[in-house]
């Protein structure tokens, strides 16, 4: 239908023509070009003619300051309530959201929020049905956790315009046995239905399932297919996992360079794990030319956001520079990581106390406490040191500790600690770190 026909039919009172004309002016379709003023006029005419869609749209305009009008909370509520009188699902849900979050001048009232969600859900409005399901599943807005009721509302939502999200939620319930008997096959069935709607969360969940389910043939290859579908939609978790598949050669030929490509996409979204892994690759020249300064740059981004492994590796990079200022920065970073429970950093702080590295006083009690923390998490070198100490001996001599990683006997303590070679790390003769992202013994 061309623009002239829409204008003519709109003048004759056609609701559909009025709506399509408004959308044309709003989006610049049908050759009209974007005209916010005319779009608002069309919606306003719809609202005055009693159409709930127009009334609701005016509410959105006044709430958000769209289509050239200023933000006006009272006017927004007025138009939303006019649409509510017609039992319009989106308007009922909007009032529920206002009570749930204290928006548009309404005070937070969880009980009223649930009441309004129920009203919208009874109009078979899918988003409200989905929200009720989530409230029952998680115990939100004052409801008791009731998994069976959650399942009931998720099932209803599959017929209410949010099929993909509801099917994804049902898949999660069947996978974990929440409100229904646990059934992985049904979980996969619902995830597949949601994935057909291009729901990235479902595609990622399928990838995770096929990667972790070792009883299925070719599961790693299938996992990569699903990860890629979600990653191409800029789904962060899928980008991380797809990068790991390339990095480790799981279900696809190994390529550190392609792994970094996907992690860069995740890092652009501010993901600290991706930032850490990019820094790791630059530090050791995996898929890129080795570049310590770029490694420091990426580690610093994640470390500033509290990522313990990045704080630790950034500390190692500073420590290996060897100046007093760099060593101070390194120990400060290790302390931050150690306080988060990171065993490798706890071990490093314990060693610094035990061997008078950076700290002014040789403090066996502090050393013992930090090493014990690391040892309780299974840190092998920490256990080795503590076994001697707790058997009545002093801490092992620094030369004995150096032999664990083939350090050179003539080096000073700081030089010995900083001169870890990547070749030694690969052999498993390590102290500060390991090749694995998750295992530091």
BELBELCOR-V185487 format. One line per field, one symbol per residue. psi: psi as a letter, one per 40 degrees, with the letter a starting at -180 (. if undefined). Layout:
psi->???
//
This chain:
psi->hidddddddddeehddddddddddddefifedihgdddddddddddddeehddddddddddddefifeiihgdddddddddddddefhddddddddddddefifehihgddddddddddddeefhddddddddddddefifeiihgdddddddddddeefefdddddddddddddefheihhgdddddddddddddefhddddddddddddegeehifdddddddddddddeefhddddddddddddefheihhhdddddddddddddeehddddddddddddefheihhgdddddddddddddeehddddddddddddedeidddddddddddddddeeehddddddddddddffhdidihgdddddddddddddeehddddddddddeeeiiiiidddddddffihdeiidddddefhidddddeegiddiididehh.
//
